[in-house]
Amino acid sequence: MELRQLEYFVAVAEELGFGRAAERLHTVQASVSRQIARLERELGLRLFDRSTRHIRLTSAGERLLPEARAALAAAARVGETADGITSGTQGLVRLGTTRAFADRVYRALDTLASHRPGLRVRLERAPQEARLSAVRSGTFDAALVRTVRRVEGVILHPLWADPLIAALPASHALAEDEPPSLDRLAGLPLRLAPRTANPAFHDLVTAALPRWTPGPPFTTLQDTLSGMAADPEPSWTLFYPVGPLPPIARVAFRTLPDLAVPVSLAVPAGRPLVPPVQALLDALTVTATRR
């Protein structure tokens, strides 16, 4: 069964004549007759009563007519959706992300909703390495990533940069500086996670602080801050914001505007940027310019 046969069937049923249906379909009457005969053979049903001078539907034809109309309407919607995906007004984008980007992501989704209501973005939360792997494999169409500047098999579209936050004892003299000097901070023991935990972040920090002084190990942010507050020996740590700053007594937080981590949209390398992903990138870019 072909859609063309259903189209011819509906035309004949509505025009109640092969000749008028042929005119409507911009074809010849013989072609309409052949297609209807083929459809009847394939269905094993007689759709039209041709025993009189006038064409009329049989009971089987009457029952099948709404189904044929529904099938044609569904096919038309498929075409419209395909056109929308091609133009970027419709479609689905599987975006790898994390809650740290929630504010900007939701603002970008609001922008998309107002300009491209037919475009859906499904948020997929995963650790950064898993997000990058999913982009390379095609499981995710795109992913938001932080700190990385070059990744094999992935193209990075820069979006914004987040300044790092320094946490240090509130009683320390460096806490009085706003912002504190990186050179002076380098002399204070730094609680920094090992490179294996976050290579890109570790390299960013050590490049900015070539003479840094190793301190006690970094575990989780909450535990590290609590350890700093309780330790009589001063030390410090730094992190990028993932939400409200945790309230820790005896610990001061200072923004380091000269030390920032880039945030990018990662997409698969070697493939054209499809319109729905381009639309998401545009919305994220607009969001990145608004604080």
SERO-4910 file (N, C-alpha, C, O; in steps of 0.05 Angstrom, whole numbers):
BEGIN
 pado doro    nc1    nc2    nc3   cac1   cac2   cac3    cc1    cc2    cc3    oc1    oc2    oc3
  Met    A     17    -24      0      0      0      0     18     25      0     37     27     15
  Glu    A     11     44    -17     26     69    -19      9     92    -11    -16     91    -13
  Leu    A     22    113     -1      7    137      6     -8    148    -18    -30    159    -15
  Arg    A      4    146    -41     -9    156    -65    -36    142    -70    -55    155    -78
  Gln    A    -37    116    -65    -62    102    -68    -83    112    -49   -106    115    -56
  Leu    A    -75    117    -24    -94    128     -5   -103    156    -13   -127    163    -10
  Glu    A    -85    172    -24    -92    199    -33   -113    197    -56   -132    213    -56
  Tyr    A   -109    178    -74   -128    175    -96   -155    165    -86   -176    174    -95
  Phe    A   -154    147    -67   -179    137    -55   -195    159    -42   -219    161    -46
  Val    A   -182    176    -26   -196    198    -13   -207    218    -34   -229    227    -31
  Ala    A   -191    223    -54   -200    242    -75   -225    231    -89   -244    246    -93
  Val    A   -225    206    -97   -248    195   -110   -272    195    -92   -295    201   -100
  Ala    A   -268    188    -66   -290    187    -47   -302    215    -43   -326    217    -40
  Glu    A   -286    235    -43   -296    262    -38   -308    275    -63   -326    291    -61
  Glu    A   -296    268    -86   -307    279   -111   -329    262   -123   -344    271   -141
  Leu    A   -331    237   -114   -351    218   -124   -350    216   -154   -370    216   -169
  Gly    A   -325    214   -164   -321    210   -192   -291    208   -198   -275    222   -186
  Phe    A   -284    190   -217   -256    186   -224   -246    210   -240   -223    218   -237
  Gly    A   -263    220   -257   -254    243   -274   -249    268   -257   -228    280   -260
  Arg    A   -267    274   -239   -263    298   -222   -239    294   -203   -224    313   -197
  Ala    A   -236    269   -194   -213    263   -176   -187    267   -192   -167    277   -181
  Ala    A   -187    259   -218   -162    262   -234   -156    291   -238   -132    299   -237
  Glu    A   -176    308   -243   -171    336   -245   -160    348   -220   -141    364   -221
  Arg    A   -171    340   -197   -161    350   -171   -132    341   -166   -116    356   -155
  Leu    A   -125    317   -176    -98    306   -171    -79    313   -193    -55    306   -192
  His    A    -88    327   -214    -72    336   -236    -59    311   -250    -35    311   -256
  Thr    A    -76    291   -255    -67    268   -270    -90    259   -288   -110    273   -291
  Val    A    -87    236   -301   -107    226   -319   -125    206   -305   -117    194   -285
  Gln    A   -150    203   -316   -169    186   -303   -159    157   -302   -165    142   -283
  Ala    A   -146    148   -323   -136    121   -324   -117    115   -301   -117     93   -290
  Ser    A   -100    134   -294    -81    130   -272    -96    127   -246    -89    110   -229
  Val    A   -117    143   -242   -133    141   -217   -146    114   -216   -145    101   -195
  Ser    A   -157    105   -238   -171     79   -238   -151     56   -232   -158     38   -217
  Arg    A   -127     57   -243   -107     36   -238    -99     36   -209    -97     14   -197
  Gln    A    -95     59   -197    -86     60   -169   -108     50   -150   -103     36   -131
  Ile    A   -133     57   -156   -155     47   -139   -158     17   -142   -163      3   -122
  Ala    A   -155      7   -166   -157    -23   -171   -135    -37   -156   -139    -58   -144
  Arg    A   -110    -26   -156    -88    -38   -142    -94    -38   -112    -88    -58    -98
  Leu    A   -104    -16   -102   -110    -14    -73   -131    -35    -65   -128    -48    -44
  Glu    A   -151    -37    -81   -172    -57    -75   -161    -85    -75   -169   -102    -58
  Arg    A   -143    -91    -94   -131   -118    -95   -114   -123    -70   -115   -144    -58
  Glu    A    -98   -103    -62    -81   -106    -39    -96   -109    -13    -88   -124      5
  Leu    A   -119    -95    -11   -135    -96     13   -154   -120     13   -164   -129     34
  Gly    A   -160   -130    -11   -179   -152    -13   -208   -142     -8   -225   -157      1
  Leu    A   -213   -117    -15   -239   -104    -10   -247    -88    -35   -231    -78    -49
  Arg    A   -273    -87    -39   -284    -69    -59   -291    -43    -45   -308    -42    -26
  Leu    A   -279    -21    -54   -283      5    -41   -305     22    -53   -317     38    -39
  Phe    A   -310     18    -79   -330     34    -92   -350     16   -107   -343     -5   -118
  Asp    A   -375     26   -107   -396     12   -122   -397     25   -150   -405     49   -152
  Arg    A   -390     10   -170   -389     21   -197   -413     10   -214   -412     12   -238
  Ser    A   -433      0   -201   -455    -13   -215   -475      7   -226   -492     -1   -242
  Thr    A   -473     32   -218   -492     52   -228   -475     73   -243   -451     72   -245
  Arg    A   -490     93   -254   -476    115   -268   -460    132   -249   -443    148   -258
  His    A   -467    130   -223   -453    146   -204   -435    129   -186   -442    106   -179
  Ile    A   -412    140   -179   -393    126   -162   -402    131   -133   -407    154   -125
  Arg    A   -402    110   -117   -407    114    -88   -391     93    -73   -385     72    -82
  Leu    A   -386    100    -48   -370     83    -30   -387     58    -22   -411     60    -18
  Thr    A   -373     36    -20   -385     12     -8   -384     16     22   -372     35     32
  Ser    A   -395     -2     37   -394     -1     66   -365     -3     76   -357      9     95
  Ala    A   -349    -20     62   -321    -23     69   -306      3     63   -289     12     79
  Gly    A   -313     16     40   -300     42     34   -307     63     54   -290     79     62
  Glu    A   -332     64     63   -340     83     83   -325     79    109   -317     99    122
  Arg    A   -320     54    116   -306     48    141   -276     56    139   -264     65    158
  Leu    A   -265     52    115   -236     57    112   -230     86    106   -207     95    110
  Leu    A   -250    102     98   -244    130     90   -232    146    113   -212    159    108
  Pro    A   -243    146    138   -230    162    159   -202    152    166   -185    168    174
  Glu    A   -197    125    163   -171    115    168   -151    125    147   -128    132    153
  Ala    A   -160    126    122   -143    136    101   -137    166    105   -114    174    101
  Arg    A   -157    181    113   -152    210    118   -132    213    141   -115    230    140
  Ala    A   -136    197    162   -117    199    185    -89    191    177    -70    204    186
  Ala    A    -86    171    160    -59    163    151    -46    185    134    -22    191    138
  Leu    A    -61    198    117    -50    220    101    -43    244    119    -23    257    115
  Ala    A    -60    249    139    -54    271    158    -29    265    174    -12    283    178
  Ala    A    -26    240    182     -1    233    197     23    235    180     44    245    189
  Ala    A     21    227    154     44    230    136     51    259    132     75    266    130
  Ala    A     31    276    130     36    305    127     50    316    152     68    333    149
  Arg    A     42    306    176     55    316    200     84    307    201    102    322    210
  Val    A     89    283    191    117    273    190    134    292    172    156    300    180
  Gly    A    123    300    150    137    318    132    141    345    145    162    357    142
  Glu    A    120    355    158    123    381    172    143    380    194    159    399    198
  Thr    A    143    358    209    163    356    230    191    354    219    210    366    230
  Ala    A    195    339    197    221    338    184    230    365    175    253    372    178
  Asp    A    212    380    163    219    407    155    227    424    179    245    441    177
  Gly    A    212    421    201    218    436    226    246    429    237    260    446    246
  Ile    A    253    403    236    279    395    245    301    406    227    321    416    237
  Thr    A    296    406    201    315    417    182    320    447    187    342    457    184
  Ser    A    298    461    194    300    490    198    308    497    227    314    520    233
  Gly    A    307    478    245    314    483    273    290    492    290    294    500    313
  Thr    A    266    492    279    243    501    295    231    478    310    215    482    329
  Gln    A    237    453    303    227    430    317    250    410    321    272    414    311
  Gly    A    244    389    336    264    369    340    270    364    370    258    376    387
  Leu    A    289    347    375    298    340    402    328    341    403    342    331    387
  Val    A    338    355    424    366    357    430    371    343    456    359    350    477
  Arg    A    389    323    456    396    309    481    421    323    492    443    320    481
  Leu    A    418    338    513    439    355    524    450    344    550    436    341    569
  Gly    A    476    337    549    490    329    574    496    353    591    507    372    581
  Thr    A    490    351    616    494    375    633    498    366    662    500    342    668
  Thr    A    499    385    680    500    380    709    485    402    723    480    423    711
  Arg    A    479    398    748    463    418    762    477    445    765    465    466    770
  Ala    A    504    444    762    519    469    765    512    489    743    515    513    747
  Phe    A    502    479    720    494    497    698    464    503    698    454    515    679
  Ala    A    450    495    718    421    495    717    410    523    711    392    526    695
  Asp    A    420    544    724    409    570    721    411    579    692    391    588    680
  Arg    A    434    577    680    437    586    652    422    568    633    411    577    614
  Val    A    422    542    638    407    524    621    378    530    620    365    531    599
  Tyr    A    366    534    644    337    540    644    331    567    631    309    570    619
  Arg    A    349    586    634    344    611    620    346    608    590    330    620    575
  Ala    A    364    591    581    366    585    552    341    571    542    331    576    520
  Leu    A    331    552    559    306    538    551    282    557    549    265    554    532
  Asp    A    282    577    567    260    597    565    262    612    539    242    618    526
  Thr    A    287    619    531    291    633    505    281    616    482    267    625    464
  Leu    A    288    590    483    279    572    461    249    569    461    236    569    440
  Ala    A    237    567    485    208    563    487    193    587    474    171    583    463
  Ser    A    204    611    477    190    634    467    194    638    436    177    650    423
  His    A    216    627    426    222    631    397    219    605    381    213    607    357
  Arg    A    222    582    393    220    557    379    205    537    397    217    518    407
  Pro    A    179    541    400    164    524    418    163    494    411    157    477    427
  Gly    A    169    488    385    169    460    377    195    446    382    197    422    376
  Leu    A    215    460    392    241    447    396    243    439    426    240    455    444
  Arg    A    249    413    430    251    402    457    281    397    463    296    388    446
  Val    A    288    401    489    314    395    498    311    376    522    299    383    542
  Arg    A    323    352    520    322    333    542    349    334    557    370    329    545
  Leu    A    347    341    582    371    344    598    380    317    609    364    302    620
  Glu    A    405    311    604    417    285    613    440    291    632    461    302    623
  Arg    A    437    285    658    458    291    677    478    269    679    470    245    680
  Ala    A    503    276    678    525    256    680    550    270    687    553    294    682
  Pro    A    570    255    698    597    267    703    609    277    676    601    268    655
  Gln    A    628    295    678    638    308    654    651    288    635    645    289    611
  Glu    A    668    270    644    680    251    626    659    234    612    662    227    589
  Ala    A    638    227    627    616    211    615    601    228    594    592    217    574
  Arg    A    598    253    599    584    271    580    600    273    554    589    271    532
  Leu    A    627    276    556    643    277    533    643    251    517    642    251    493
  Ser    A    644    229    531    643    203    518    616    199    503    615    188    481
  Ala    A    594    208    516    568    206    503    566    223    478    552    216    459
  Val    A    579    246    478    579    263    455    594    249    432    585    249    409
  Arg    A    617    238    439    633    224    418    618    201    406    619    196    382
  Ser    A    603    186    423    589    162    413    562    169    399    551    152    386
  Gly    A    553    194    403    527    202    391    504    198    410    481    203    402
  Thr    A    509    188    434    487    184    453    475    211    461    451    214    465
  Phe    A    493    232    465    484    259    469    489    275    444    509    270    430
  Asp    A    471    294    438    476    311    415    496    333    422    509    344    404
  Ala    A    497    341    447    515    362    456    518    359    486    502    345    499
  Ala    A    538    373    497    542    372    526    556    398    535    573    408    521
  Leu    A    548    407    558    562    429    571    585    418    587    582    400    603
  Val    A    609    430    583    633    420    597    648    445    607    646    467    596
  Arg    A    663    440    628    678    461    641    708    455    641    716    433    644
  Thr    A    723    476    637    753    476    640    767    465    615    788    476    608
  Val    A    757    445    603    771    432    580    774    452    557    755    468    552
  Arg    A    796    451    543    801    469    521    806    453    495    804    465    473
  Arg    A    811    428    497    815    411    473    809    382    480    819    372    500
  Val    A    792    370    464    784    342    469    783    327    442    772    338    423
  Glu    A    795    304    441    795    289    416    766    280    409    752    270    426
  Gly    A    759    283    384    733    274    375    710    293    381    687    286    377
  Val    A    717    317    392    696    335    400    704    363    392    728    371    393
  Ile    A    685    379    384    689    408    378    677    423    401    654    418    410
  Leu    A    691    443    411    682    459    434    675    487    424    691    501    411
  His    A    651    495    431    641    522    425    641    538    451    624    534    468
  Pro    A    661    557    455    662    572    481    637    588    486    625    600    468
  Leu    A    628    588    511    603    602    519    609    624    539    603    648    534
  Trp    A    620    617    562    626    637    582    649    626    600    658    604    596
  Ala    A    658    643    618    678    635    637    669    641    665    659    663    671
  Asp    A    672    622    683    664    625    711    689    632    728    709    617    727
  Pro    A    689    654    743    712    659    761    713    639    783    693    629    792
  Leu    A    738    633    791    741    614    814    737    628    840    741    653    843
  Ile    A    729    612    860    725    622    887    747    611    905    752    587    906
  Ala    A    761    629    919    781    621    939    768    620    966    753    638    974
  Ala    A    773    598    981    764    595   1009    789    595   1027    807    579   1022
  Leu    A    790    612   1047    813    613   1064    804    621   1092    782    631   1096
  Pro    A    821    617   1112    813    625   1140    805    654   1141    819    671   1132
  Ala    A    782    659   1154    772    686   1156    791    704   1171    791    728   1168
  Ser    A    807    692   1189    825    708   1206    852    713   1192    868    728   1203
  His    A    856    701   1169    882    705   1156    883    732   1143    863    743   1134
  Ala    A    907    743   1141    911    770   1130    902    771   1101    892    792   1092
  Leu    A    906    749   1086    899    749   1058    868    752   1054    859    760   1033
  Ala    A    853    745   1075    824    747   1073    815    776   1072    792    782   1064
  Glu    A    833    794   1079    826    823   1078    829    834   1051    818    856   1045
  Asp    A    843    820   1033    846    830   1005    822    822    989    811    800    991
  Glu    A    814    841    972    791    835    954    797    846    926    793    870    921
  Pro    A    806    829    908    811    801    912    839    796    923    856    813    921
  Pro    A    844    772    934    870    766    945    890    762    922    882    753    900
  Ser    A    915    767    927    936    764    906    943    735    902    947    720    921
  Leu    A    944    727    877    951    699    871    980    693    880    985    671    890
  Asp    A    997    712    877   1025    707    885   1027    703    915   1042    685    924
  Arg    A   1012    718    930   1012    714    959    998    688    967   1007    674    986
  Leu    A    977    682    953    962    657    959    980    632    954    978    612    968
  Ala    A    998    635    934   1015    612    927   1032    603    950   1041    580    952
  Gly    A   1038    621    969   1054    614    992   1039    600   1014   1051    590   1033
  Leu    A   1012    600   1012    995    587   1032    989    559   1023    982    555   1000
  Pro    A    991    538   1041    986    511   1033    958    508   1019    938    517   1030
  Leu    A    959    496    996    934    494    979    923    465    981    938    446    976
  Arg    A    898    463    988    884    437    987    873    433    959    852    444    952
  Leu    A    887    418    943    880    414    915    877    384    909    894    368    917
  Ala    A    855    377    896    850    349    890    872    339    871    883    355    855
  Pro    A    878    313    872    898    302    854    890    306    825    866    308    818
  Arg    A    909    306    807    904    311    779    885    290    767    870    296    749
  Thr    A    887    265    777    870    244    766    840    250    770    823    240    755
  Ala    A    834    266    790    805    272    796    793    291    776    770    289    769
  Asn    A    810    310    767    800    330    748    824    342    733    834    364    741
  Pro    A    835    329    713    860    337    700    859    366    690    878    381    695
  Ala    A    837    374    677    836    401    665    837    422    687    851    442    684
  Phe    A    822    418    708    821    438    730    849    439    744    859    460    750
  His    A    860    415    749    886    414    763    907    429    746    923    444    757
  Asp    A    907    425    720    927    438    703    922    468    702    941    484    701
  Leu    A    897    477    702    891    505    702    902    519    727    915    540    725
  Val    A    898    506    750    907    518    775    937    518    777    949    538    784
  Thr    A    949    496    771    979    494    774    993    512    754   1015    522    759
  Ala    A    980    517    731    993    535    711    991    564    721   1010    580    717
  Ala    A    969    571    735    966    598    745    982    602    771    989    625    777
  Leu    A    988    580    785   1004    582    810   1028    563    808   1029    543    821
  Pro    A   1048    571    792   1071    552    788   1087    547    813   1100    527    815
  Arg    A   1085    565    833   1100    561    858   1082    554    881   1087    562    904
  Trp    A   1060    540    875   1040    534    896   1052    515    917   1070    499    911
  Thr    A   1041    517    941   1050    501    963   1030    479    969   1007    486    976
  Pro    A   1037    454    966   1017    432    972   1008    433   1001   1025    437   1019
  Gly    A    983    429   1006    972    427   1032    958    401   1037    963    382   1022
  Pro    A    942    399   1058    927    374   1063    910    366   1039    903    384   1023
  Pro    A    904    341   1035    889    332   1012    860    344   1011    848    348   1031
  Phe    A    851    349    986    823    357    982    806    332    979    813    314    965
  Thr    A    784    331    994    766    308    992    740    318    979    740    322    954
  Thr    A    719    323    994    696    336    983    698    366    991    713    373   1009
  Leu    A    683    383    977    684    411    984    675    416   1012    688    431   1027
  Gln    A    653    404   1020    643    409   1047    663    399   1069    669    414   1088
  Asp    A    674    375   1065    693    365   1084    719    381   1084    731    386   1106
  Thr    A    728    390   1061    752    406   1059    749    433   1074    767    441   1088
  Leu    A    726    445   1069    721    471   1083    719    467   1113    729    483   1128
  Ser    A    706    446   1121    704    440   1150    732    435   1162    738    444   1184
  Gly    A    748    421   1147    775    415   1157    792    440   1159    807    443   1178
  Met    A    789    459   1140    803    484   1141    795    500   1166    811    512   1179
  Ala    A    768    500   1171    758    515   1194    769    504   1221    773    520   1239
  Ala    A    773    478   1222    781    466   1247    811    464   1250    821    461   1273
  Asp    A    826    466   1229    855    462   1229    868    488   1240    864    509   1229
  Pro    A    885    486   1260    899    510   1269    920    520   1249    927    544   1250
  Glu    A    929    503   1231    948    511   1211    933    522   1187    916    508   1175
  Pro    A    938    547   1178    922    559   1156    928    545   1130    951    537   1124
  Ser    A    908    542   1114    910    531   1087    887    543   1071    870    558   1081
  Trp    A    886    537   1045    864    548   1029    857    528   1007    872    509   1002
  Thr    A    835    533    994    827    517    971    813    535    951    807    558    958
  Leu    A    807    525    928    792    541    908    774    522    892    781    498    889
  Phe    A    753    533    882    733    516    869    716    534    851    717    559    853
  Tyr    A    702    522    832    683    538    816    655    534    828    649    513    839
  Pro    A    639    555    826    613    554    839    594    534    826    593    532    801
  Val    A    580    519    843    560    500    834    533    505    847    515    489    846
  Gly    A    531    528    860    507    535    875    514    555    897    535    567    896
  Pro    A    496    559    915    501    578    937    526    569    953    531    545    957
  Leu    A    541    588    962    565    582    978    557    569   1004    539    579   1018
  Pro    A    570    548   1012    563    534   1037    570    552   1061    592    563   1062
  Pro    A    552    554   1081    558    571   1105    577    556   1123    570    536   1136
  Ile    A    602    565   1124    622    552   1141    634    574   1159    646    593   1150
  Ala    A    632    570   1185    643    589   1204    673    589   1202    686    569   1198
  Arg    A    685    613   1205    714    617   1205    727    614   1177    751    613   1175
  Val    A    710    613   1156    721    611   1129    710    634   1113    686    640   1113
  Ala    A    728    647   1098    720    670   1081    722    661   1052    739    645   1045
  Phe    A    704    672   1035    704    666   1007    710    691    992    700    713    997
  Arg    A    728    689    972    737    711    956    737    703    927    747    682    920
  Thr    A    726    720    910    726    714    881    753    721    869    766    741    876
  Leu    A    763    704    851    788    708    837    782    714    808    782    696    791
  Pro    A    778    740    802    770    747    774    791    741    753    785    738    730
  Asp    A    817    739    762    838    734    743    842    704    737    859    697    720
  Leu    A    827    688    750    829    659    747    801    648    742    785    645    761
  Ala    A    795    641    717    768    633    710    769    607    694    790    600    682
  Val    A    748    592    695    746    567    681    726    570    657    704    580    661
  Pro    A    735    562    633    717    565    610    695    544    610    699    521    619
  Val    A    672    551    601    649    533    597    643    532    567    640    553    555
  Ser    A    640    509    556    636    506    527    614    486    522    606    470    539
  Leu    A    603    488    498    584    468    488    600    449    471    611    457    450
  Ala    A    601    424    479    615    403    464    596    389    444    574    381    452
  Val    A    605    387    419    589    373    399    608    353    384    632    357    385
  Pro    A    597    333    371    614    314    358    631    327    336    620    344    321
  Ala    A    655    319    333    672    329    311    666    313    286    657    290    287
  Gly    A    671    326    263    668    312    238    639    310    228    633    297    209
  Arg    A    621    324    242    593    324    233    583    353    232    592    370    248
  Pro    A    566    360    213    555    387    212    538    393    236    525    374    247
  Leu    A    538    417    245    521    425    268    492    427    258    485    444    243
  Val    A    476    408    268    448    406    258    433    430    269    439    441    291
  Pro    A    412    439    255    398    464    263    387    464    291    389    484    305
  Pro    A    375    442    302    366    443    330    389    449    350    385    464    369
  Val    A    412    436    345    435    442    363    445    470    359    453    483    379
  Gln    A    445    480    335    453    508    330    434    527    344    443    547    355
  Ala    A    408    521    344    389    537    359    394    538    389    393    559    401
  Leu    A    401    514    400    408    513    428    434    529    433    435    544    453
  Leu    A    454    526    416    479    541    419    473    571    419    484    586    435
  Asp    A    456    580    401    449    608    399    436    618    425    442    639    435
  Ala    A    418    601    436    404    609    460    423    610    484    421    628    501
  Leu    A    441    591    485    461    591    507    480    615    504    489    626    524
  Thr    A    487    622    480    504    645    475    491    671    484    504    688    497
  Val    A    465    674    478    450    697    488    450    698    518    453    719    530
  Thr    A    445    674    530    444    673    559    471    680    572    472    692    593
  Ala    A    493    672    558    519    677    569    525    706    571    542    714    588
  Thr    A    512    723    555    518    752    555    501    766    577    504    790    582
  Arg    A    483    751    589    465    764    609    471    751    636    469    727    639
  Arg    A    478    767    655    484    757    682    459    758    698    459    750    722
***
